[in-house]
Amino acid sequence: MAAVEGVVMPWIRTKCMDTPFWRATYHANVGGVLVLPAGIFIGNA
């Protein structure tokens, strides 16, 4: 699911917001990397 999300979100940003695909992919992946530890931290609280 994460792989699909990692492609669909940048594709939507490319089509609707005129963002280059690779830049949108970078932003989506960096966001995912930041959210993962936060989810682990909150889940262990």
C-alpha positions as CSV (number, residue, x, y, z in Angstrom):
1,M,0.0,0.0,0.0
2,A,2.8,2.4,0.8
3,A,4.4,1.8,-2.6
4,V,1.1,2.6,-4.3
5,E,0.7,5.7,-2.2
6,G,4.3,6.7,-3.0
7,V,3.5,6.8,-6.7
8,V,-0.2,8.0,-6.7
9,M,0.4,11.1,-4.5
10,P,3.3,12.4,-6.7
11,W,1.2,11.7,-9.9
12,I,-1.7,13.7,-8.6
13,R,0.6,16.6,-7.6
14,T,2.2,16.4,-11.1
15,K,-1.2,16.5,-12.8
16,C,-3.0,19.1,-10.6
17,M,-0.2,21.3,-9.2
18,D,2.4,21.4,-12.0
19,T,5.0,19.9,-9.7
20,P,7.8,17.9,-11.3
21,F,7.2,14.2,-10.7
22,W,10.6,13.5,-9.0
23,R,10.2,16.5,-6.7
24,A,6.8,15.4,-5.7
25,T,8.1,11.8,-5.1
26,Y,10.9,13.2,-2.9
27,H,8.4,15.1,-0.8
28,A,6.1,12.2,-0.4
29,N,8.9,9.9,0.7
30,V,10.4,12.4,3.1
31,G,6.9,12.8,4.6
32,G,6.6,9.1,5.0
33,V,10.0,8.8,6.6
34,L,9.0,11.5,9.1
35,V,5.6,10.0,9.9
36,L,6.8,6.5,10.5
37,P,8.8,7.2,13.7
38,A,6.1,9.4,15.0
39,G,3.6,6.6,14.6
40,I,5.9,4.2,16.3
41,F,6.4,6.6,19.2
42,I,2.7,7.3,19.6
43,G,1.9,3.6,19.3
44,N,4.3,2.8,22.2
45,A,3.0,5.5,24.4
